[in-house]
Amino acid sequence: MASGPVNSTQIREYGERGFVLARGMFDAEEIGLLRRAAKEDKALDDHSFGRRDGEGGQVRLSLWNHPGDSLYGMFARCESIVNSAEGLLEGEVYHYHSKMIMKDARVGGAWAWHQDYGYWYENGVLFPLLTSAFIAVDPATRENGCLQVIERSHRLGRINHVLTGDQAGADKERVEKALERLPLVYVEMDPGDVLFFDCNLLHRSDQNRSENPRWSMICCYNAARNDPWKESHHPRYTPLVKVPDSAIRDTGLRRFADAPSQNVAWLDPARDHSASSLSSET
């Protein structure tokens, strides 16, 4: 069973460092159901698209706005994740979007240094009151391109972003100066670990040149009081119905017994400019 939301000590750590790692938030059976569902899901694969990294590699991902009733939705709506997000953002949250990052063995591309708010700012989100829950589906190591973060970089505020390949990356000079003063952390994770990080935290990852895949699911949340002031490809405030953590196992076991459709409303990549354009959303 999932371990429950982050505690007050972890919330303080998040505020100080810009991130907190919740080890073993999901147990082996829960994360095993997610891994199997994702890697056997033809619809997820069919709706995946790539982002060139400017280094000769490509990141593959699928993205959706509303969590729904699929196994993916049970993770995004479960009390351990949502109550954690509400503790970190100090109030009600709603689901902003989720995505599956498919960093495959030997071919998975890099992500440039960036802040998520560097993209979401363009969507009419007035305040940086968003957080992401990065769920390790596979082991994440230095060898297969685990996430790297710059500790306390969320305190820098929003940094200008420019295109690097198909991705919008943070201003390189400011990133270099930040690295001279702030610690670089390689976030190595086991399956079932969850990393919560601030939308202004600078983060990146290397290409996966190893023999092992590094898939992850990222659920992003916006504070309800931070409802965007304009329409964009991600939703305005939409009430989020939480489910007990037990819904993950119940839904997963039922899925493999009955093999129903995942029923996910995939986001058309032609409409998602978050990681590839700084102007087309305005």
PLY file of the C-alpha trace (Angstrom):
ply
format ascii 1.0
element vertex 282
property float x
property float y
property float z
element edge 281
property int vertex1
property int vertex2
end_header
0.00 0.00 0.00
1.19 3.55 -0.73
2.96 5.11 2.23
0.79 8.22 2.59
1.51 11.91 1.91
4.69 13.78 2.77
5.03 14.93 6.38
5.74 18.34 7.89
9.51 17.76 7.93
9.46 16.89 4.23
7.33 19.96 3.49
9.96 22.16 5.19
12.71 20.45 3.18
10.78 21.12 -0.03
10.53 24.81 0.84
14.24 25.05 1.58
15.67 22.94 -1.25
12.95 23.22 -3.90
12.35 19.47 -3.92
11.84 16.49 -1.66
12.25 12.78 -2.41
9.63 10.47 -0.89
11.29 7.06 -0.90
9.00 4.06 -1.44
5.76 6.01 -1.66
4.40 3.14 -3.80
5.12 -0.50 -3.11
6.44 -3.08 -5.55
3.00 -4.36 -6.55
1.57 -0.87 -7.19
4.49 0.34 -9.27
4.64 -3.03 -11.04
1.04 -2.57 -12.18
1.89 0.89 -13.54
4.99 -0.41 -15.32
3.11 -3.26 -16.94
0.19 -1.04 -17.95
2.45 1.59 -19.51
4.71 -0.80 -21.38
1.83 -2.89 -22.72
-0.36 0.10 -23.59
-0.57 0.44 -27.36
-2.61 3.66 -27.07
0.10 5.30 -24.98
2.71 4.25 -27.52
0.56 5.38 -30.46
0.08 8.81 -28.88
3.74 9.30 -27.97
5.76 12.01 -29.67
9.38 13.11 -29.64
11.35 16.17 -28.59
14.83 16.54 -30.10
17.37 17.49 -27.46
19.88 19.43 -29.60
22.50 16.73 -28.85
21.41 14.19 -31.46
18.92 12.40 -29.20
15.17 12.47 -28.78
12.89 12.22 -25.75
9.66 10.29 -26.24
6.58 11.12 -24.18
2.80 10.96 -24.03
0.78 13.67 -22.32
-2.80 14.15 -21.14
-4.74 16.86 -19.28
-7.45 15.10 -17.28
-6.66 12.08 -15.09
-9.84 10.07 -15.71
-10.53 6.62 -14.27
-7.61 4.70 -15.78
-4.76 3.27 -13.74
-2.80 6.42 -14.64
-5.67 8.44 -13.20
-5.64 6.46 -9.97
-2.00 7.42 -9.43
-2.70 11.08 -10.25
-5.79 11.18 -8.00
-4.63 9.03 -5.09
-4.51 10.55 -1.63
-0.76 10.04 -1.15
0.07 12.17 -4.19
-2.73 14.76 -4.06
-2.55 15.35 -0.31
1.21 15.79 -0.68
0.68 18.40 -3.40
-1.88 20.19 -1.23
0.52 20.24 1.70
3.33 21.60 -0.45
1.14 24.28 -2.09
-0.79 25.03 1.10
-4.30 24.50 -0.22
-6.55 22.81 -2.75
-4.94 21.73 -6.03
-6.20 20.49 -9.37
-4.63 18.26 -12.00
-2.76 20.41 -14.52
-1.52 17.54 -16.67
0.32 14.21 -16.54
2.85 12.64 -18.85
4.78 9.45 -19.31
8.45 10.02 -20.12
9.80 7.07 -22.10
13.57 7.28 -21.94
14.40 4.04 -23.70
17.66 2.13 -23.45
20.50 3.52 -25.61
18.30 6.00 -27.48
16.52 8.11 -24.86
17.39 11.78 -25.31
18.38 14.49 -22.85
16.36 17.34 -21.40
17.96 20.78 -21.37
18.15 22.78 -18.14
14.73 24.34 -17.64
12.06 25.41 -15.18
8.52 24.15 -15.70
7.22 27.62 -14.91
9.36 28.85 -17.79
6.74 27.15 -19.98
3.61 27.42 -17.85
4.02 31.17 -17.36
2.96 31.51 -21.00
-0.32 29.70 -20.23
-1.74 32.52 -18.11
-0.66 30.97 -14.79
-0.05 34.11 -12.77
1.84 32.74 -9.76
4.42 29.93 -9.54
2.13 27.84 -7.36
2.60 24.53 -9.15
4.34 21.33 -8.21
5.25 18.12 -10.02
5.26 14.55 -8.69
7.89 12.51 -10.57
7.10 8.80 -10.10
9.96 6.41 -10.90
8.58 3.53 -13.00
12.05 2.10 -13.71
15.22 2.58 -11.65
16.70 6.03 -12.34
20.49 6.14 -12.22
23.27 8.36 -13.49
23.91 5.77 -16.19
20.39 5.87 -17.64
19.84 9.61 -17.38
18.30 10.30 -13.98
16.96 13.75 -13.18
19.47 16.40 -12.12
18.38 19.41 -10.09
20.06 22.57 -8.86
19.27 22.78 -5.17
17.59 26.04 -4.05
17.38 27.30 -7.65
13.62 27.78 -7.17
14.58 30.94 -5.29
15.98 32.50 -8.47
12.49 33.19 -9.80
11.52 32.61 -13.41
14.45 32.63 -15.85
14.15 33.44 -19.56
14.02 30.35 -21.80
15.29 29.90 -25.37
14.97 27.02 -27.83
17.51 24.17 -27.73
16.60 21.64 -30.41
12.84 21.12 -29.91
13.07 22.05 -26.25
12.93 25.39 -24.47
15.96 25.66 -22.17
16.80 28.18 -19.48
19.27 30.97 -20.27
22.64 29.17 -20.26
24.65 31.99 -18.73
22.35 32.24 -15.71
22.37 28.45 -15.31
26.19 28.44 -15.35
26.30 31.13 -12.68
23.73 29.28 -10.60
25.88 26.13 -10.75
28.83 28.11 -9.39
26.87 28.95 -6.24
24.33 26.18 -5.73
24.68 22.38 -5.37
24.01 20.06 -8.31
22.11 16.95 -7.22
21.72 13.72 -9.23
18.38 12.28 -8.10
18.81 8.52 -8.29
15.53 6.71 -7.61
14.11 3.23 -7.16
10.76 2.24 -8.68
7.99 3.59 -6.47
9.98 6.60 -5.24
8.35 9.99 -5.87
10.20 13.27 -6.29
8.14 16.41 -5.66
9.68 19.56 -7.09
8.85 23.25 -7.34
7.88 24.67 -10.75
10.83 27.10 -10.62
13.43 24.45 -9.76
16.05 24.12 -12.51
16.32 20.52 -13.68
17.61 18.48 -16.60
18.66 14.93 -17.54
21.34 13.29 -19.67
20.77 10.96 -22.58
20.25 7.31 -21.73
23.32 5.55 -23.11
22.82 2.49 -20.90
21.17 -0.87 -21.58
18.34 -0.06 -19.18
15.17 2.00 -19.81
14.23 4.90 -17.55
10.48 5.45 -17.75
8.73 7.79 -15.37
5.27 9.27 -14.88
5.01 12.93 -13.91
1.80 14.36 -12.45
1.61 18.16 -12.32
-0.70 20.18 -10.07
-1.73 23.83 -9.93
-3.13 25.54 -6.83
-6.88 26.05 -7.19
-6.42 29.71 -6.16
-3.99 30.11 -9.08
-6.62 29.56 -11.78
-5.12 30.76 -15.12
-6.42 34.06 -16.41
-6.64 32.87 -20.02
-7.35 29.72 -22.00
-4.47 27.48 -23.06
-3.85 23.85 -23.97
-3.77 22.95 -20.24
-6.93 23.29 -18.16
-8.21 26.00 -15.92
-9.40 24.99 -12.45
-11.22 21.66 -12.61
-12.24 20.06 -9.28
-10.13 16.99 -8.58
-11.86 13.98 -7.04
-9.38 12.12 -4.85
-9.40 8.36 -4.52
-7.99 6.19 -1.72
-4.56 4.70 -2.34
-6.19 1.26 -2.50
-7.82 2.29 -5.82
-4.44 1.81 -7.53
-4.30 -1.89 -6.76
-8.03 -2.41 -7.33
-7.99 -0.69 -10.73
-4.75 -2.32 -11.82
-5.82 -5.84 -10.97
-9.20 -5.30 -12.63
-7.51 -3.93 -15.74
-5.42 -7.03 -16.25
-8.32 -9.33 -15.42
-10.82 -7.66 -17.77
-8.45 -5.80 -20.15
-10.67 -2.70 -20.51
-9.55 0.37 -22.40
-7.36 2.81 -20.48
-9.82 5.55 -21.50
-7.28 8.37 -21.47
-7.93 11.68 -23.23
-4.51 12.11 -24.81
-3.35 15.62 -25.56
-2.68 16.16 -29.26
1.06 16.97 -29.58
0.17 19.57 -32.20
-1.55 21.50 -29.40
1.14 21.00 -26.77
3.82 23.65 -27.13
4.98 23.59 -23.51
8.42 22.17 -24.19
8.99 23.43 -27.72
7.81 26.99 -28.12
7.93 30.20 -26.15
5.62 32.27 -28.33
2.94 30.13 -29.93
0.81 30.05 -26.78
0.47 33.81 -26.36
0 1
1 2
2 3
3 4
4 5
5 6
6 7
7 8
8 9
9 10
10 11
11 12
12 13
13 14
14 15
15 16
16 17
17 18
18 19
19 20
20 21
21 22
22 23
23 24
24 25
25 26
26 27
27 28
28 29
29 30
30 31
31 32
32 33
33 34
34 35
35 36
36 37
37 38
38 39
39 40
40 41
41 42
42 43
43 44
44 45
45 46
46 47
47 48
48 49
49 50
50 51
51 52
52 53
53 54
54 55
55 56
56 57
57 58
58 59
59 60
60 61
61 62
62 63
63 64
64 65
65 66
66 67
67 68
68 69
69 70
70 71
71 72
72 73
73 74
74 75
75 76
76 77
77 78
78 79
79 80
80 81
81 82
82 83
83 84
84 85
85 86
86 87
87 88
88 89
89 90
90 91
91 92
92 93
93 94
94 95
95 96
96 97
97 98
98 99
99 100
100 101
101 102
102 103
103 104
104 105
105 106
106 107
107 108
108 109
109 110
110 111
111 112
112 113
113 114
114 115
115 116
116 117
117 118
118 119
119 120
120 121
121 122
122 123
123 124
124 125
125 126
126 127
127 128
128 129
129 130
130 131
131 132
132 133
133 134
134 135
135 136
136 137
137 138
138 139
139 140
140 141
141 142
142 143
143 144
144 145
145 146
146 147
147 148
148 149
149 150
150 151
151 152
152 153
153 154
154 155
155 156
156 157
157 158
158 159
159 160
160 161
161 162
162 163
163 164
164 165
165 166
166 167
167 168
168 169
169 170
170 171
171 172
172 173
173 174
174 175
175 176
176 177
177 178
178 179
179 180
180 181
181 182
182 183
183 184
184 185
185 186
186 187
187 188
188 189
189 190
190 191
191 192
192 193
193 194
194 195
195 196
196 197
197 198
198 199
199 200
200 201
201 202
202 203
203 204
204 205
205 206
206 207
207 208
208 209
209 210
210 211
211 212
212 213
213 214
214 215
215 216
216 217
217 218
218 219
219 220
220 221
221 222
222 223
223 224
224 225
225 226
226 227
227 228
228 229
229 230
230 231
231 232
232 233
233 234
234 235
235 236
236 237
237 238
238 239
239 240
240 241
241 242
242 243
243 244
244 245
245 246
246 247
247 248
248 249
249 250
250 251
251 252
252 253
253 254
254 255
255 256
256 257
257 258
258 259
259 260
260 261
261 262
262 263
263 264
264 265
265 266
266 267
267 268
268 269
269 270
270 271
271 272
272 273
273 274
274 275
275 276
276 277
277 278
278 279
279 280
280 281
